[in-house]
Amino acid sequence: MAGEKQILIYKAIVDLINEGADVSSMKVGEITARAGIGKGTAYEYFTSKEQMVMEALEYNTMLQVQTVKTMVEKADGFREKFMCVLNYMEDNKDQIRTFLWMIRIQGNEFDITTYTGDGFSCKEAMDKLGQLVELAVWFLSFAEEEGVITEKNLDYKISALFSQIVQFSFYLHFGGDRDLEPVKNFIYEGFIKQLT
């Protein structure tokens, strides 16, 4: 469990990312100044900037996932549950940049995944995101219960879900200011078509 100073670091990194900072050029001093703690203090909790960034991305992603999960649980029907996810993303467009950074890191666009240091490896941090896979399985169970999808292969189902979410994320950030309702319907229908 993260302590108070670690959370201050996480929030500082998330704020910087949401303001458009590039993770690769972010400096530890910039992060600690935003967090209101000394640079030396940060190194009592982290071995590197890479560790700070990975843990901040994971922390923020999991906070958002919990928020979305609560919304999904309250929604009726799979289509509405799916739309809850897309509506959250639309309403929090500037707050989901950390998700896009996770995608970039996993795609090796920003080479953080090769770092290993004392007591930390990025692979371990990424493995913790297996919780997202568990969440996907839970989410997909609603579609299966309703008979909305017929595909049996779990890997295909998870890939289809994540690909549609990533597609919508990129559209939100690079697609301009258009009416998003047709886009959300297209994303939903694309997901259903892939799995029936």
VENUR-V909781 format. One record per pair of residues at least 4 apart in sequence whose C-alpha atoms are under 8 Angstrom apart, sorted by the first residue. I is the first residue (numbers start at 0). J is the second residue. D is the distance in Angstrom with one decimal. If there is no record, write none. Layout:
i=<I & I>
j=<J & J>
d=<D & D>
This chain:
i=<1 & 1 & 2 & 3 & 4 & 4 & 4 & 5 & 5 & 5 & 6 & 6 & 7 & 7 & 7 & 8 & 8 & 8 & 8 & 8 & 8 & 8 & 9 & 9 & 9 & 9 & 9 & 9 & 9 & 9 & 10 & 10 & 10 & 11 & 11 & 11 & 11 & 11 & 12 & 12 & 12 & 12 & 13 & 13 & 13 & 13 & 13 & 14 & 15 & 15 & 15 & 16 & 16 & 16 & 16 & 16 & 17 & 17 & 17 & 17 & 17 & 20 & 20 & 21 & 22 & 23 & 25 & 25 & 26 & 26 & 27 & 27 & 27 & 28 & 28 & 29 & 30 & 31 & 31 & 31 & 31 & 31 & 32 & 32 & 32 & 36 & 36 & 37 & 38 & 39 & 40 & 41 & 42 & 42 & 45 & 45 & 46 & 46 & 46 & 46 & 47 & 47 & 48 & 49 & 49 & 49 & 50 & 50 & 50 & 50 & 51 & 52 & 53 & 53 & 53 & 54 & 54 & 55 & 56 & 56 & 56 & 56 & 56 & 57 & 57 & 57 & 58 & 59 & 59 & 60 & 60 & 60 & 61 & 62 & 63 & 64 & 65 & 66 & 67 & 67 & 67 & 67 & 68 & 69 & 70 & 70 & 70 & 71 & 71 & 71 & 71 & 72 & 74 & 74 & 74 & 75 & 75 & 76 & 76 & 76 & 77 & 77 & 77 & 77 & 77 & 78 & 78 & 79 & 80 & 81 & 81 & 82 & 82 & 82 & 83 & 84 & 85 & 85 & 85 & 85 & 86 & 87 & 88 & 88 & 88 & 89 & 91 & 92 & 92 & 92 & 95 & 96 & 97 & 98 & 99 & 99 & 99 & 100 & 101 & 102 & 103 & 103 & 103 & 104 & 104 & 104 & 104 & 104 & 105 & 107 & 107 & 111 & 112 & 112 & 113 & 114 & 114 & 115 & 115 & 115 & 116 & 119 & 120 & 121 & 122 & 123 & 124 & 125 & 128 & 129 & 130 & 131 & 132 & 132 & 133 & 134 & 135 & 135 & 135 & 136 & 136 & 136 & 137 & 138 & 139 & 139 & 139 & 140 & 141 & 142 & 142 & 142 & 143 & 143 & 143 & 147 & 147 & 148 & 148 & 148 & 149 & 149 & 150 & 150 & 150 & 150 & 151 & 152 & 153 & 154 & 155 & 155 & 156 & 156 & 157 & 158 & 159 & 159 & 159 & 159 & 160 & 160 & 161 & 162 & 163 & 163 & 163 & 163 & 163 & 164 & 165 & 166 & 166 & 167 & 167 & 167 & 168 & 169 & 169 & 170 & 170 & 171 & 178 & 179 & 180 & 181 & 182 & 183 & 184 & 185 & 186 & 187 & 188 & 189 & 190 & 191>
j=<5 & 6 & 6 & 7 & 8 & 36 & 41 & 9 & 41 & 44 & 10 & 55 & 11 & 34 & 35 & 12 & 30 & 31 & 34 & 41 & 51 & 55 & 13 & 51 & 52 & 54 & 55 & 56 & 58 & 59 & 14 & 34 & 55 & 15 & 30 & 31 & 33 & 34 & 16 & 30 & 52 & 55 & 17 & 55 & 56 & 59 & 97 & 18 & 19 & 20 & 30 & 20 & 21 & 22 & 96 & 97 & 93 & 94 & 95 & 96 & 97 & 24 & 25 & 25 & 52 & 109 & 29 & 30 & 30 & 48 & 31 & 38 & 48 & 32 & 38 & 33 & 34 & 35 & 36 & 37 & 38 & 41 & 36 & 37 & 38 & 40 & 41 & 41 & 42 & 43 & 44 & 45 & 46 & 47 & 50 & 51 & 50 & 116 & 117 & 119 & 51 & 116 & 52 & 53 & 111 & 114 & 54 & 119 & 120 & 121 & 55 & 56 & 57 & 121 & 124 & 58 & 124 & 59 & 60 & 97 & 98 & 100 & 101 & 61 & 124 & 128 & 62 & 63 & 97 & 64 & 97 & 98 & 65 & 66 & 67 & 68 & 69 & 70 & 71 & 83 & 84 & 87 & 72 & 73 & 74 & 80 & 83 & 80 & 81 & 83 & 84 & 80 & 79 & 80 & 83 & 79 & 80 & 80 & 141 & 145 & 81 & 141 & 142 & 145 & 147 & 82 & 187 & 83 & 84 & 85 & 187 & 86 & 183 & 187 & 87 & 88 & 89 & 164 & 167 & 183 & 90 & 91 & 92 & 95 & 168 & 171 & 95 & 96 & 171 & 172 & 99 & 100 & 101 & 102 & 103 & 168 & 169 & 104 & 105 & 106 & 107 & 108 & 109 & 108 & 109 & 110 & 111 & 112 & 112 & 111 & 112 & 121 & 121 & 122 & 121 & 120 & 121 & 119 & 120 & 121 & 120 & 123 & 124 & 125 & 126 & 127 & 128 & 129 & 132 & 133 & 134 & 135 & 136 & 157 & 137 & 138 & 139 & 157 & 160 & 140 & 153 & 157 & 141 & 142 & 143 & 156 & 157 & 144 & 145 & 146 & 147 & 148 & 147 & 148 & 149 & 191 & 195 & 191 & 194 & 195 & 194 & 195 & 155 & 156 & 194 & 195 & 156 & 156 & 157 & 158 & 159 & 194 & 160 & 194 & 161 & 162 & 163 & 190 & 193 & 194 & 164 & 190 & 165 & 166 & 167 & 186 & 187 & 189 & 190 & 168 & 169 & 170 & 186 & 171 & 183 & 186 & 172 & 173 & 174 & 174 & 175 & 175 & 182 & 183 & 184 & 185 & 186 & 187 & 188 & 189 & 190 & 191 & 192 & 193 & 194 & 195>
d=<5.8 & 6.3 & 6.2 & 6.3 & 6.3 & 7.7 & 7.8 & 6.2 & 7.7 & 6.9 & 6.1 & 8.0 & 6.1 & 5.2 & 7.8 & 6.2 & 6.7 & 6.6 & 5.4 & 7.7 & 7.2 & 7.4 & 6.2 & 7.1 & 7.5 & 7.1 & 4.2 & 7.6 & 7.1 & 7.6 & 6.0 & 7.4 & 7.2 & 6.2 & 5.9 & 7.6 & 5.5 & 5.2 & 6.2 & 6.1 & 6.8 & 6.5 & 6.0 & 6.8 & 7.2 & 7.2 & 6.8 & 6.1 & 6.5 & 5.3 & 7.9 & 4.8 & 6.7 & 7.1 & 6.6 & 6.7 & 5.9 & 5.9 & 7.7 & 6.0 & 7.4 & 7.8 & 6.9 & 6.2 & 7.6 & 7.0 & 6.9 & 7.5 & 6.4 & 7.7 & 6.1 & 7.0 & 6.1 & 5.9 & 6.0 & 6.3 & 6.2 & 5.9 & 5.3 & 6.0 & 5.7 & 7.0 & 6.3 & 7.2 & 7.9 & 6.6 & 7.2 & 6.5 & 6.8 & 6.8 & 7.3 & 6.1 & 5.8 & 7.3 & 6.3 & 6.3 & 6.6 & 6.7 & 6.8 & 7.7 & 6.5 & 7.8 & 6.1 & 6.1 & 6.3 & 7.4 & 6.0 & 7.1 & 7.7 & 7.1 & 6.0 & 6.1 & 6.2 & 6.9 & 6.7 & 5.9 & 6.8 & 6.1 & 6.0 & 5.7 & 7.4 & 7.8 & 6.9 & 6.1 & 7.4 & 7.2 & 6.3 & 6.3 & 7.2 & 6.1 & 7.0 & 6.5 & 6.2 & 6.5 & 6.2 & 6.0 & 6.3 & 6.5 & 6.1 & 7.4 & 6.3 & 7.0 & 6.1 & 6.7 & 6.5 & 7.9 & 6.6 & 4.9 & 7.7 & 6.2 & 7.4 & 7.7 & 6.0 & 5.4 & 7.5 & 6.1 & 6.8 & 6.3 & 7.7 & 7.8 & 6.0 & 5.9 & 5.6 & 7.3 & 7.9 & 6.1 & 7.6 & 6.1 & 6.8 & 6.7 & 7.2 & 5.8 & 7.3 & 7.8 & 6.0 & 6.3 & 6.2 & 7.7 & 7.6 & 6.8 & 6.0 & 5.9 & 5.5 & 6.9 & 7.3 & 7.0 & 6.4 & 7.5 & 6.8 & 7.5 & 6.9 & 6.3 & 6.3 & 6.5 & 6.3 & 7.3 & 7.9 & 6.1 & 6.1 & 6.1 & 6.3 & 5.2 & 6.2 & 5.8 & 5.1 & 6.5 & 6.5 & 7.0 & 7.6 & 7.5 & 7.2 & 7.2 & 5.3 & 6.6 & 7.2 & 6.4 & 6.3 & 6.0 & 4.5 & 6.6 & 6.2 & 7.2 & 6.7 & 6.1 & 6.0 & 6.4 & 7.0 & 7.5 & 7.4 & 6.5 & 6.2 & 6.1 & 6.3 & 7.4 & 6.3 & 6.1 & 6.0 & 6.4 & 7.6 & 6.2 & 8.0 & 7.3 & 7.3 & 7.5 & 6.4 & 7.6 & 8.0 & 6.0 & 6.4 & 6.1 & 5.2 & 6.0 & 6.1 & 5.8 & 7.2 & 7.1 & 7.7 & 6.3 & 5.4 & 5.1 & 6.1 & 5.0 & 7.7 & 7.0 & 5.0 & 5.9 & 7.8 & 6.4 & 6.1 & 6.0 & 6.0 & 7.8 & 6.2 & 6.7 & 6.1 & 5.9 & 6.2 & 6.1 & 6.7 & 7.6 & 6.3 & 6.5 & 6.0 & 6.0 & 6.2 & 6.0 & 7.8 & 7.5 & 6.4 & 6.2 & 6.3 & 6.2 & 8.0 & 6.1 & 7.7 & 7.1 & 6.5 & 5.8 & 7.4 & 4.6 & 7.8 & 7.3 & 7.7 & 6.1 & 6.2 & 6.1 & 6.2 & 6.2 & 6.0 & 5.9 & 6.2 & 6.4 & 6.1 & 6.2 & 6.7 & 6.2>
